[in-house]
């Protein structure tokens, strides 16, 4: 990981909370798939538990990977016997990194390629995301408005003008030379934060799409101003469309999947049944 002393305090918290905390090899056990899919210039790591019905696809917070969802995904599958899919985004976990073509659109295209090769293209799905993962779910839903039946967002990052300015401020405080080789993926995430936020801001979600926003009780930053802005962006996002709902995870930090997994599981189950029936 990056040495803590190279990142200013405000940027440190932005980094670890806004974007997250800390050949094909296939193994089939108990209807599970753990595999690397060749996308072309890199490989993506997927974890799938098979089942019947519309899959739930989990999108991790920034700098996190599929491991974030292990417990929650297993419980969702156990209860509904539906397919659950998680994966490592480029540069994290076991997935490779295409530095020459790295941006959120190419990341989603690579993810779509992986789903196609795994047999889940053009399949109705429900999306679940945390923090920065909301950007990816929003883009996937915009590109597949008929297949995506709804999104559960856990303390999502919202691509407002304020978020764009914040991302610019975070990256401007960093020095590329201070990032070690093993931290390159984190550097590219930070380098693209501003442009990716603006890209998602200009990519509207389908108006009919049900969205459940579960807001954390405690904001991700040390600054009250930054926390208030982060929450205000979520409230504005929900209020802008009648298909969106906001609830609160009382007592939770930004990392809701870790702090309140039972709340997350219960809300996903309720939401899934509502949007798929």
C-alpha positions in Angstrom: 0.0 0.0 0.0 1.0 3.6 -0.3 3.0 5.0 2.6 0.7 7.3 4.7 3.3 10.0 5.0 3.1 10.9 1.3 -0.5 11.9 1.3 -1.9 15.1 2.9 -4.4 14.5 5.7 -7.5 15.6 3.7 -6.4 13.6 0.7 -5.6 10.6 2.8 -9.2 10.3 4.0 -10.5 11.0 0.5 -8.4 8.3 -0.9 -9.2 5.5 1.6 -12.9 6.4 2.2 -14.1 8.1 -1.0 -12.6 5.6 -3.3 -12.5 2.8 -0.8 -10.5 0.9 2.0 -8.1 -1.1 1.9 -4.2 -18.2 -19.2 -7.7 -18.8 -17.7 -7.7 -20.6 -14.4 -11.1 -21.9 -13.6 -12.1 -23.8 -10.5 -15.7 -25.3 -10.2 -16.7 -26.3 -6.7 -20.3 -26.4 -5.4 -21.6 -24.5 -8.4 -19.0 -21.8 -8.0 -16.7 -20.2 -10.6 -13.5 -18.5 -9.7 -11.7 -17.5 -12.9 -9.6 -15.1 -14.8 -11.2 -14.0 -18.1 -8.9 -12.8 -20.9 -10.2 -9.4 -22.1 -7.4 -8.9 -24.6 -4.8 -6.5 -23.1 -5.5 -7.7 -19.5 -7.5 -10.3 -17.5 -10.4 -9.8 -15.2 -11.0 -11.9 -12.1 -14.6 -13.0 -11.6 -16.3 -14.9 -8.8 -19.7 -16.4 -9.5 -22.0 -18.6 -7.5 -24.5 -20.2 -9.9 -28.2 -20.2 -9.4 -31.6 -19.6 -11.1 -33.1 -16.2 -11.9 -31.7 -12.7 -12.4 -28.2 -12.4 -11.1 -27.1 -9.8 -8.5 -23.9 -8.2 -9.6 -21.7 -6.6 -6.9 -19.5 -3.6 -7.6 -16.8 -2.9 -5.0 -15.8 0.4 -3.5 -12.7 2.0 -5.0 -9.4 0.2 -4.2 -11.4 -2.8 -3.0 -12.1 -6.0 -4.8 -14.5 -8.9 -4.9 -13.5 -10.1 -1.4 -15.6 -7.2 -0.1 -18.8 -9.0 -1.0 -18.0 -12.6 0.1 -20.3 -12.8 3.1 -23.1 -10.8 1.7 -23.1 -12.5 -1.7 -23.1 -16.0 0.0 -26.1 -15.0 2.1 -28.0 -13.6 -0.9 -27.4 -16.8 -2.8 -28.3 -19.0 0.1 -31.6 -17.2 0.6 -32.7 -16.8 -3.0 -30.7 -19.5 -4.9 -29.9 -16.9 -7.5 -26.6 -16.3 -9.3 -24.3 -13.8 -7.6 -21.4 -12.2 -9.4 -18.5 -10.2 -8.1 -15.2 -9.2 -9.7 -12.0 -7.3 -9.3 -11.8 -4.1 -11.3 -8.7 -3.4 -13.3 -5.5 -3.3 -11.3 -7.1 -4.7 -8.0 -7.2 -8.1 -6.6 -6.2 -10.6 -9.2 -7.2 -8.5 -12.2 -4.7 -6.9 -14.6 -4.3 -3.3 -15.6 -4.3 -1.7 -19.1 -2.6 1.6 -18.4 -2.7 2.7 -22.0 -6.5 2.6 -22.3 -7.5 3.1 -18.7 -10.8 5.0 -18.2 -14.2 4.1 -16.8 -15.8 3.4 -20.2 -13.1 1.0 -21.2 -13.3 -0.6 -17.8 -17.1 -1.2 -18.3 -16.5 -2.5 -21.9 -14.0 -5.0 -20.4 -16.5 -6.0 -17.8 -19.2 -6.5 -20.4 -16.8 -8.7 -22.4 -16.2 -10.8 -19.3 -19.9 -11.3 -18.7 -20.4 -12.2 -22.3 -17.7 -14.9 -22.2 -19.2 -16.2 -19.0 -22.7 -16.5 -20.5 -24.3 -13.6 -18.7 -24.7 -11.1 -21.6 -28.2 -9.7 -22.2 -29.3 -11.0 -18.8 -31.7 -9.2 -16.5 -29.7 -8.1 -13.4 -29.8 -6.3 -10.2 -26.8 -4.2 -9.3 -25.3 -3.5 -5.8 -22.5 -1.1 -5.3 -20.5 0.7 -2.7 -18.9 4.2 -2.9 -17.0 4.6 -6.1 -18.6 1.5 -7.4 -21.8 3.5 -8.0 -20.1 5.2 -11.0 -19.6 1.8 -12.6 -23.2 0.6 -11.9 -24.6 3.9 -13.3 -22.6 3.5 -16.5 -23.6 -0.1 -16.9 -27.2 0.7 -16.3 -27.1 3.5 -18.8 -25.7 1.1 -21.4 -28.2 -1.7 -20.6 -31.4 0.0 -19.6 -33.6 -3.0 -20.4 -31.5 -5.5 -18.5 -30.8 -3.6 -15.3 -33.9 -3.9 -13.1 -32.6 -1.7 -10.2 -29.5 -0.6 -8.2 -28.8 -0.7 -4.5 -26.2 1.9 -3.7 -24.3 1.9 -0.4 -23.1 5.4 0.5 -22.5 6.1 -3.2 -20.3 8.7 -4.6 -22.4 11.2 -6.7 -20.8 12.9 -9.7 -21.7 16.5 -8.9 -19.7 19.6 -9.7 -18.5 19.7 -6.1 -17.3 16.1 -6.5 -15.4 17.0 -9.6 -13.7 19.8 -7.9 -12.9 17.6 -4.9 -11.4 15.0 -7.1 -9.2 17.6 -8.8 -8.0 18.9 -5.4 -7.1 15.4 -4.2 -5.1 14.5 -7.3 -3.3 17.9 -7.5 -1.9 17.2 -4.0 -0.2 13.9 -5.1 3.1 13.2 -6.9 3.4 10.3 -9.3 6.9 9.6 -8.2 5.7 8.8 -4.7 3.7 5.8 -5.9 5.5 2.5 -5.9 5.0 0.0 -8.7 2.5 -2.0 -6.7 0.4 1.1 -6.2 0.0 2.0 -9.9 -3.6 0.9 -10.0 -4.4 3.4 -7.2 -2.6 6.1 -9.0 -4.6 5.6 -12.1 -7.9 5.6 -10.2 -6.9 9.0 -8.6 -5.7 10.3 -12.0 -9.0 9.6 -13.6 -11.3 10.6 -10.7 -12.1 14.1 -12.1 -12.7 13.0 -15.7 -14.6 9.9 -14.7 -16.8 11.9 -12.4 -17.6 14.4 -15.1 -18.3 11.5 -17.6 -20.8 9.9 -15.3 -22.4 13.3 -14.6 -23.1 13.6 -18.3 -24.4 10.0 -18.6 -28.0 10.0 -17.3 -29.5 7.0 -15.6 -32.7 5.6 -17.2 -35.6 7.6 -15.6 -37.6 4.5 -14.8 -34.8 2.7 -12.9 -35.5 1.9 -9.3 -32.6 3.0 -7.1 -32.2 2.5 -3.3 -29.6 4.7 -1.7 -28.4 3.6 1.7 -26.6 6.5 3.3 -24.0 5.9 6.1 -24.5 7.6 9.4 -20.9 8.8 9.6 -19.4 10.5 6.6 -16.1 9.4 5.0 -14.1 12.5 5.8 -12.6 14.3 8.7 -14.0 17.6 7.6 -17.6 18.3 8.4 -17.9 20.4 5.3 -16.8 17.5 3.1 -19.2 15.1 4.9 -22.1 17.5 4.6 -21.4 17.9 0.8 -21.1 14.1 0.4 -24.5 13.6 2.0 -26.1 16.6 0.3 -25.1 15.1 -3.1 -26.9 11.9 -2.2 -30.0 13.7 -1.1 -30.1 15.8 -4.3 -29.6 12.6 -6.4 -32.6 10.9 -4.7 -34.9 13.9 -4.8 -34.4 14.4 -8.5 -36.3 11.3 -9.4 -39.4 9.6 -7.9 -38.0 6.1 -8.6 -35.2 6.7 -6.1 -35.4 6.0 -2.3 -33.1 7.1 0.5 -32.7 5.3 3.8 -30.1 5.5 6.6 -27.7 2.9 8.0 -27.8 4.2 11.6 -24.4 3.8 13.4 -22.5 2.9 10.2 -19.3 4.3 8.9 -18.9 4.8 5.1 -18.0 1.1 4.9 -21.6 -0.1 5.3 -21.0 -3.6 3.9 -18.5 -4.2 6.7 -20.3 -2.4 9.5 -23.9 -3.4 8.8 -24.0 -6.5 6.6 -27.3 -7.7 7.9 -29.0 -4.4 7.0 -27.4 -4.7 3.5 -28.6 -8.3 3.1 -32.1 -7.5 4.2 -32.4 -4.5 2.0 -31.0 -6.3 -1.1 -33.5 -9.2 -0.5 -36.5 -6.8 -0.2 -35.3 -4.7 -3.2 -34.6 -7.8 -5.4 -38.1 -9.2 -4.8 -39.7 -5.9 -5.6 -37.9 -5.1 -8.9 -37.8 -8.7 -10.3 -41.5 -9.6 -9.8 
